[in-house]
């Protein structure tokens, strides 16, 4: 009996140790994988076999006129469409060639090879833009015709898959700083990495964190994409700029439906410099700009990895989810802005081209013109002027009414008139300091400044009249009363007229 019992235990121990051995082997194997991912490990090994150095990746090879059309968000259809002018001709987002004649975000194209673009759908226009050979292009501006010979170039179009403003923490108008809490995702298709995968790994979908070891193995163009931040604080931001290892991965590979994409996540608090225009203050509207820059230029002639001179275009384009999440933030119950409200224009994503005519190319060793395609998230906000209307402008007007009321005091009582006028003037001067902390030190006068200055002048008029009348009251009282009557009636109308002019013109 003991013999069979011992035999059973021996078999059990044997099986147990075999299982432990397998698990340990598997664990050790996983530990030896780069980034603890079989997908990344497989790619890394094949990279070492194929390449001797990192290759800068582009999504697409093209051979056409190098014209890319601008986009806009169609609210009703909930999708991005080609942006068109009033004549329904598509507007150019970027042109790789003929840059002097084709201006980004301005020039509209009327005809391509004599085909009227206003009558074509977006997909038909996109197909025409990919034609090769000699392309005849007629611009909407004065029907100017140009000919472009198609050339080979490389295209990298990063995707802003998501941009969500969680809150606007602060709009500092005196320092010109916007502080927001946000979540953003940027992707880039990497067909080159998918082609490096062994066939047995094609079906393994999911997220795979890109560790620093693997990050240094390849060129990652999406890493170059940056937010034009005033400062980067690692304590309140999660992103690629953080030097310490984060709990949550911010840079991953996504293997999904036979496609590999890099997935970059940026979230937390960010601060952006702003340029405000206060000329219409307190009835002003401001445009808050969150700028995303690829930090990679677009060149009409660039040496690729083969040493061949080709063009290169790098840009970033928004996907529908970005617009959806930004539209949600327009709701006052969500944005919870107090001193401001989001304008009817809402929040827009706008493409622009930055031109640097004094860019020093370290490879060419000369100054060249650099073109960089960027995205601006523009939030148009209106100031809630009721505060300034009720607490500044109305009291100033009432103080002026008190000062102006002395013109109804008999002219011979010039001491009472003078005392009342001076007290009103001093009160007006004191009120001038109430709103000064809301604005920086400006080189120009705002609408409210002009209004207060005008009020100063009209508040001084009764003071000057009282002093002047005190000299002539005994000799020419009849004329003094006539002048006083004329000024107290027409002076009020003139003040109201000039006030309306100030706020209308601004």
C-alpha positions in Angstrom: 0.0 0.0 0.0 2.8 2.4 0.9 4.5 1.5 -2.3 1.6 2.6 -4.5 1.1 5.7 -2.4 4.8 6.7 -2.9 4.5 5.9 -6.6 1.5 8.2 -6.9 3.3 11.0 -5.1 6.4 10.6 -7.3 4.2 10.9 -10.5 2.5 14.0 -9.0 5.9 15.6 -8.1 7.2 14.8 -11.6 4.2 16.5 -13.3 4.4 19.4 -10.9 8.1 20.1 -11.7 7.5 19.7 -15.4 4.8 22.4 -15.2 7.1 24.7 -13.2 9.8 24.2 -15.7 7.6 25.1 -18.6 6.2 28.1 -16.9 9.7 29.2 -15.9 11.0 28.7 -19.4 8.1 30.7 -20.8 8.6 33.5 -18.2 12.3 33.6 -19.0 11.6 33.8 -22.7 9.1 36.6 -22.1 11.7 38.4 -20.0 14.2 38.2 -22.9 11.7 39.7 -25.4 12.2 43.3 -26.2 9.5 45.4 -24.5 8.0 42.1 -23.2 6.2 41.8 -26.5 6.5 39.0 -29.0 5.4 41.3 -31.8 8.0 44.0 -31.1 10.6 41.3 -30.5 9.9 39.8 -33.9 10.1 43.2 -35.6 13.3 44.1 -33.8 15.1 40.9 -34.9 14.0 41.3 -38.5 15.1 44.9 -38.5 18.6 43.8 -37.4 18.7 41.4 -40.3 17.4 43.8 -43.0 18.8 47.3 -42.0 22.1 48.5 -40.9 20.7 51.9 -39.7 17.3 53.4 -38.9 15.3 54.4 -41.9 13.0 57.4 -41.9 9.6 56.2 -42.7 6.9 57.8 -44.9 3.4 56.5 -45.3 3.0 56.8 -49.0 5.0 57.2 -52.2 3.3 59.5 -54.7 4.0 60.8 -58.2 1.6 63.7 -59.0 1.4 67.5 -59.0 1.9 67.6 -55.2 -1.4 69.5 -54.5 -3.2 68.6 -51.3 -6.6 70.2 -50.7 -7.8 71.8 -47.5 -10.5 70.4 -45.2 -13.4 71.6 -43.2 -15.8 69.9 -40.8 -19.3 69.3 -42.0 -21.5 69.6 -38.9 -24.6 68.2 -40.5 -22.9 65.2 -42.1 -20.5 64.7 -39.2 -17.4 64.2 -41.5 -14.5 66.1 -42.9 -15.0 67.4 -46.5 -12.9 69.4 -48.9 -13.0 73.1 -48.1 -14.4 75.2 -51.0 -14.7 78.9 -51.7 -18.0 80.8 -52.5 -17.8 79.5 -56.1 -17.5 75.9 -54.9 -13.9 75.6 -56.0 -11.7 73.5 -53.7 -9.1 75.5 -51.7 -5.5 74.3 -51.6 -4.1 73.2 -48.3 -0.5 72.8 -49.5 1.3 72.7 -52.8 4.7 71.1 -53.1 5.5 73.0 -56.3 4.6 76.5 -57.7 4.5 77.9 -54.2 4.5 81.5 -55.5 1.3 81.1 -57.4 -0.5 78.5 -55.3 -0.9 80.0 -51.8 -1.9 77.6 -49.0 -5.4 78.2 -47.5 -6.1 80.9 -50.1 -5.8 79.7 -53.7 -8.7 77.8 -55.2 -8.4 75.6 -58.2 -11.0 76.0 -60.9 -10.0 73.4 -63.5 -7.7 70.3 -63.6 -7.1 69.2 -67.2 -10.1 71.3 -68.2 -12.5 69.5 -65.7 -14.6 71.9 -63.7 -13.9 71.0 -60.0 -17.0 72.8 -58.7 -19.2 70.1 -60.3 -17.2 67.2 -59.0 -17.5 65.3 -55.7 -14.7 65.2 -53.1 -13.6 61.7 -54.1 -13.5 62.7 -57.8 -11.3 65.8 -57.0 -9.0 63.6 -54.9 -8.6 61.2 -57.9 -7.8 64.1 -60.2 -5.1 65.4 -57.8 -3.2 62.1 -58.1 -2.8 62.3 -61.9 0.8 61.9 -63.2 2.5 63.5 -66.3 1.8 67.1 -67.3 -1.1 68.5 -65.4 -2.9 71.6 -66.6 -4.3 73.6 -63.7 -6.5 76.7 -63.9 -6.7 78.9 -60.8 -9.9 80.6 -59.8 -7.9 83.8 -59.4 -8.2 85.6 -62.8 -8.4 82.2 -64.6 -4.6 81.9 -64.6 -3.4 78.7 -66.1 -0.2 76.9 -65.0 1.4 73.6 -66.0 2.9 71.2 -63.5 4.9 68.1 -64.4 4.3 65.4 -61.8 7.3 64.4 -59.7 7.9 61.7 -57.2 7.6 62.6 -53.5 7.0 61.0 -50.2 4.0 61.7 -48.0 3.6 61.4 -44.2 0.2 62.2 -43.0 -0.1 61.9 -39.2 -3.6 61.5 -37.8 -4.9 63.4 -34.8 -7.4 60.7 -33.9 -8.6 62.4 -30.7 -8.3 65.8 -29.0 -10.4 66.3 -25.9 -10.4 69.5 -23.8 -11.3 68.3 -20.3 -11.2 71.8 -18.9 -9.9 75.3 -19.5 -8.1 75.9 -16.2 -7.0 79.5 -16.8 -7.1 82.3 -19.4 -4.5 84.8 -18.2 -5.1 87.9 -20.3 -2.4 89.9 -18.6 0.4 87.4 -19.3 -1.1 86.0 -22.5 -1.2 82.3 -21.3 -3.9 79.7 -21.9 -3.8 76.7 -19.5 -5.9 73.6 -20.3 -6.3 70.0 -19.2 -6.5 67.8 -22.3 -6.2 64.3 -23.7 -4.8 63.8 -27.2 -3.9 60.8 -29.4 -1.8 60.8 -32.5 -1.2 57.9 -34.9 1.0 57.0 -37.8 0.6 54.0 -40.1 3.7 51.8 -40.3 3.4 49.5 -43.2 7.1 48.9 -43.1 6.9 47.3 -39.7 4.0 45.1 -40.7 6.0 43.8 -43.6 8.8 42.9 -41.2 6.5 40.7 -39.2 6.7 36.9 -39.6 3.5 35.4 -41.0 2.7 33.6 -37.7 2.5 37.0 -36.0 0.1 38.8 -38.4 -3.0 37.7 -36.5 -1.9 38.9 -33.1 -3.9 42.1 -32.5 -3.6 44.5 -29.6 -1.5 47.2 -28.0 2.2 46.8 -27.5 4.1 49.3 -25.4 7.2 50.7 -27.1 10.0 50.7 -24.5 13.1 53.0 -24.7 15.2 50.1 -26.0 13.0 49.6 -29.0 12.5 53.3 -29.5 16.2 53.9 -30.2 16.2 51.1 -32.8 14.0 52.9 -35.3 13.1 56.3 -36.6 9.7 57.3 -35.3 8.4 60.4 -37.2 5.4 60.7 -34.9 7.8 61.4 -32.1 8.7 64.7 -33.8 5.1 65.9 -33.5 4.9 68.5 -30.7 2.6 70.8 -28.9 3.7 74.4 -29.0 3.6 74.7 -25.3 4.8 77.6 -23.1 6.2 75.1 -20.6 6.2 71.4 -20.0 5.7 70.3 -16.4 6.3 66.5 -15.9 4.4 66.6 -12.6 1.1 67.4 -14.4 1.8 66.0 -17.9 2.1 62.5 -19.3 3.9 62.5 -22.6 7.0 61.6 -24.5 9.0 64.5 -22.9 8.8 62.8 -19.5 12.2 61.3 -18.7 11.1 59.0 -16.0 9.3 55.7 -16.8 5.5 56.2 -16.5 3.0 53.8 -15.1 0.9 54.2 -18.3 2.5 53.8 -21.6 2.3 56.9 -23.8 3.8 55.3 -26.9 2.5 52.0 -28.4 2.3 49.9 -31.4 -1.2 48.8 -32.5 -1.6 45.7 -34.5 -5.1 45.8 -35.9 -6.6 44.1 -39.0 -3.4 43.6 -40.8 -2.2 47.2 -40.1 0.4 48.4 -37.7 0.2 52.0 -36.4 2.1 53.9 -33.8 -0.1 55.3 -31.1 1.0 58.3 -29.1 -0.9 59.6 -26.1 -0.4 63.0 -24.5 -2.5 64.1 -21.5 -2.5 66.4 -18.5 -2.0 70.1 -18.1 -0.5 72.2 -20.8 0.2 76.0 -21.2 0.1 77.9 -24.5 1.2 81.4 -25.3 -1.5 83.6 -26.7 -1.7 86.8 -28.6 -4.7 88.9 -27.6 -6.2 92.0 -29.2 -7.9 94.2 -26.6 -8.9 97.1 -28.9 -12.6 96.4 -28.4 -12.3 95.6 -24.6 -14.7 94.9 -22.8 -16.8 93.9 -25.9 -13.9 92.0 -27.3 -13.7 88.4 -28.7 -10.5 86.4 -28.5 -9.1 83.5 -30.4 -7.4 80.8 -28.2 -4.9 78.8 -30.3 -3.6 75.3 -29.4 -0.9 74.6 -32.0 0.3 71.1 -33.0 3.5 71.0 -35.1 5.0 68.1 -36.9 8.4 69.7 -36.6 9.3 68.2 -39.9 9.5 70.4 -43.0 8.1 69.8 -46.5 10.7 70.0 -49.2 10.4 70.0 -53.0 13.8 68.3 -53.3 15.0 66.0 -50.6 17.5 63.1 -50.6 15.8 59.9 -49.5 17.4 56.7 -48.2 18.4 55.7 -51.8 20.2 59.0 -52.3 17.7 60.0 -54.9 16.4 63.6 -54.9 12.7 63.5 -54.3 10.1 65.7 -52.6 8.7 65.2 -49.1 5.5 66.3 -47.5 4.7 66.0 -43.8 1.4 67.1 -42.3 -1.1 66.2 -39.6 -4.8 65.8 -40.3 -7.7 65.5 -37.8 -10.1 62.5 -37.7 -13.8 62.8 -36.9 -13.4 61.8 -33.3 -11.4 65.0 -32.6 -14.3 67.1 -33.9 -16.8 65.2 -31.9 -15.0 65.7 -28.6 -14.4 69.4 -29.3 -18.0 69.9 -30.2 -19.0 68.6 -26.7 -16.9 71.2 -25.0 -19.0 74.1 -26.6 -21.8 73.3 -24.1 -21.6 75.8 -21.2 -22.5 73.1 -18.7 -19.3 71.3 -19.7 -16.8 74.1 -20.3 -18.0 76.1 -17.2 -16.4 79.3 -18.3 -17.4 82.3 -16.2 -15.8 85.4 -17.6 -16.1 84.1 -21.1 -18.4 82.2 -23.4 -17.5 80.2 -26.5 -18.6 82.0 -29.6 -21.1 80.8 -32.2 -18.1 80.0 -34.4 -17.3 77.4 -31.8 -14.1 75.4 -31.9 -12.4 74.8 -35.3 -9.4 72.8 -36.4 -7.5 74.8 -39.0 -4.6 73.8 -41.2 -1.8 76.4 -41.8 1.6 76.5 -43.3 4.5 78.1 -41.4 7.1 79.6 -43.7 10.7 80.2 -42.4 12.8 81.9 -45.0 15.9 81.9 -42.8 16.1 78.2 -42.0 19.7 76.9 -41.9 19.9 73.4 -43.4 22.8 71.6 -41.7 23.0 69.0 -44.5 23.0 71.5 -47.3 25.0 74.0 -45.2 23.0 77.0 -46.4 19.9 79.0 -45.6 16.8 77.7 -47.3 13.0 78.3 -47.0 11.3 75.8 -44.8 7.6 75.0 -45.1 5.9 73.3 -42.1 2.3 72.2 -42.2 0.6 72.6 -38.8 -2.7 72.3 -37.1 -4.3 75.0 -35.0 -7.2 74.2 -32.7 -9.0 77.6 -32.5 -11.4 78.4 -29.8 -13.2 81.7 -30.3 -14.5 83.2 -27.1 -16.6 86.3 -26.2 -16.0 88.2 -23.1 -18.9 88.5 -20.7 -19.1 92.3 -20.8 -22.0 92.6 -18.3 -19.5 92.9 -15.4 -17.8 95.9 -17.0 -21.1 97.4 -18.1 -22.7 97.3 -14.7 -19.7 97.8 -12.4 -17.6 100.2 -14.4 -19.3 101.9 -17.4 -22.6 102.6 -15.6 -21.0 104.1 -12.4 -18.7 106.2 -14.7 -21.8 107.5 -16.5 -23.6 108.2 -13.2 -20.5 110.1 -11.9 -20.4 112.1 -15.1 -24.2 112.9 -14.7 -23.4 114.3 -11.2 -20.6 116.4 -12.7 -22.8 117.6 -15.6 -25.7 118.3 -13.2 -23.9 121.4 -11.8 -24.8 123.1 -15.1 -28.3 123.3 -13.6 -27.0 125.1 -10.5 -27.4 128.9 -10.8 -24.3 130.4 -12.5 -23.7 132.9 -9.7 -23.2 130.0 -7.2 -19.9 129.1 -8.8 -18.3 127.8 -5.5 -20.9 125.1 -5.2 -20.6 124.2 -8.9 -16.8 124.0 -8.6 -16.8 121.8 -5.5 -19.3 119.4 -7.0 -17.4 119.1 -10.3 -14.0 118.5 -8.6 -15.5 115.8 -6.3 -17.0 114.0 -9.3 -13.7 114.3 -11.2 -11.7 112.7 -8.4 -14.3 109.9 -8.1 -13.9 109.3 -11.8 -10.1 109.1 -11.6 -10.3 106.6 -8.7 -12.7 104.4 -10.8 -10.1 104.2 -13.6 -8.0 101.8 -11.5 -10.8 99.2 -11.1 -10.2 97.4 -14.4 -6.5 97.9 -14.9 -5.5 94.5 -13.4 -7.5 92.7 -16.2 -5.2 94.0 -18.9 -1.5 94.1 -19.6 0.3 97.4 -20.2 -0.7 98.1 -23.8 0.7 100.5 -26.3 -2.8 101.4 -27.5 -6.0 102.5 -25.9 -8.9 100.1 -25.6 -12.6 101.0 -26.2 -13.1 101.3 -22.5 -10.0 103.5 -22.2 -11.4 105.9 -24.8 -14.7 105.9 -23.0 -13.1 106.8 -19.7 -10.9 109.4 -21.3 -14.0 111.0 -23.0 -15.7 111.0 -19.6 -12.7 112.8 -18.1 -12.9 115.5 -20.7 -16.7 116.0 -20.2 -16.3 115.9 -16.5 -13.7 118.7 -16.7 -16.0 120.9 -18.8 -18.2 122.0 -15.8 -15.0 122.7 -13.8 -13.6 125.0 -16.6 -17.0 126.6 -17.0 -17.4 127.3 -13.3 -13.9 128.9 -13.2 -14.5 130.9 -16.3 -18.0 132.1 -15.3 -16.7 133.3 -11.9 -14.7 136.0 -13.8 -17.5 137.2 -16.1 -20.6 136.6 -13.9 -20.7 140.2 -12.6 -20.2 141.9 -15.9 -22.1 139.8 -18.4 -24.5 137.5 -16.6 -26.9 137.3 -19.5 -24.3 135.9 -21.9 -23.0 133.5 -19.3 -26.4 132.0 -18.8 -26.9 131.7 -22.6 -23.6 129.8 -22.9 -24.4 127.6 -19.9 -27.8 126.7 -21.4 -26.3 125.8 -24.8 -23.5 123.6 -23.3 -25.8 121.7 -20.9 -28.2 120.7 -23.7 -25.9 120.0 -26.7 -22.9 118.8 -24.6 -25.0 115.8 -23.4 -25.9 114.9 -27.0 -22.3 115.2 -28.1 -21.2 112.9 -25.3 -23.7 110.2 -26.2 -22.8 110.5 -29.9 -19.0 110.2 -29.3 -19.6 107.2 -27.0 -21.6 105.4 -29.6 -18.8 106.2 -32.2 -16.1 104.7 -29.9 -17.8 101.4 -29.4 -19.2 101.2 -33.0 -15.8 101.9 -34.7 -14.0 99.4 -32.4 
